[in-house]
Amino acid sequence: MAVPKQRHNQSRRDRRRKNIYIDSPVLITCPKCGKPVLPHTICGYCGFYKNKEYINVLAKLEKKEQKKRAKEMKAHEKTEHSHDHEHEHSGKETEKH
């Protein structure tokens, strides 16, 4: 049976084992802008957490970027808002029948 000539220290052992446990992070979508975000953290794109603005991201951008970002966020809110109404209407129709 093979026997190691020298003992491996803890750091060498741990460096070998570290790759066993690497998993991809769990991401959720931001309800405001729809970007992937770590759970329980402020969205870096829009600055919102739990439907409350904590960071004014638009103030830190240049004017061109501010307009572009504001336009994207409004478009996303519109599509999300229209989806909410579709679900409300479809639920009411099924109840009547």
N, C-alpha and C positions, 0 to 999 in steps of 0.2 A: 504494500500500500504506500502511496506517495505521501511524504511528510514534508511540510514547508521547512526550509532551512532557517528562515528568520520570521519573527512575528511582524504582522502588519499593524501599524499604529491606528488609533481611532479615526484620525482625519482621513487616512488613506481608505479605510473601510467605509467611512461615511460618504466620501467622494464617489466610491463605486456604487453605493446604494441609492444615492440621491435621484438617479434617473428612473428608478422603479416607480416613484410616487408622483411624477410630474403629470398633471392633468390640465386640460384647458380650463380657464376660468368660466364660471357660470355667469352669463350675461342676461340682463333683461332689457326690454325696450323702454326708452323714456316715453312716458305718456304725453309729454308736451311736443317733442320733436321727432320721436320715433327712432332715435339713434341708440345703438347698444351701449349699455351702462352697467357697471358693477352694482349689485344690489346695495341699498342703504347708503348711496353716495350721491352727491350733487352731480347733475349732468354737466359735463364740461362744454357741451355745445350750446345749450340754451341757458344754463345756470339755475334750473329749477329742481326742486326736490319736494315731493308730496304736494304738488300743485301750488307751491309758493316759491317766489323768486328770491334766491339767496345771493346770487352773483349777477350783476348787470353786465353780461357778456358784450352786448351791443356797444356799450360805452367805451370799451377797450379796443374796439375795432376802428379802422379808418372808415371814412364816409362811404366809399364804394362798397366795401365789405359789409357795412351796416345795412345798406339798402338790399344787397343780395341776400343776406341772412334773414332780414325781416320778411322779405318776399317769400323765401322758402318756408319759414315758420308759419306764415299766414296760409300758404297753400296747404301745408300739412294739417293745420287746424280745420280748414274748410273740408278737406276730404274726411277727416276723422269725424267732424260734426255731421256731415251728410250720412256717414255710416251709422251713427247713433240714431238719426231720425229714421233710417230705413228699418233698423231693428225694432224701433218703437212701433212703427206703422204695421210691420209684418206681425208683431205680437198681438196687436189689437184686432187685426183681421181674423186671426185664428181663433180668438176668444169668441167672436160673434158667431162663427159657424158652428 
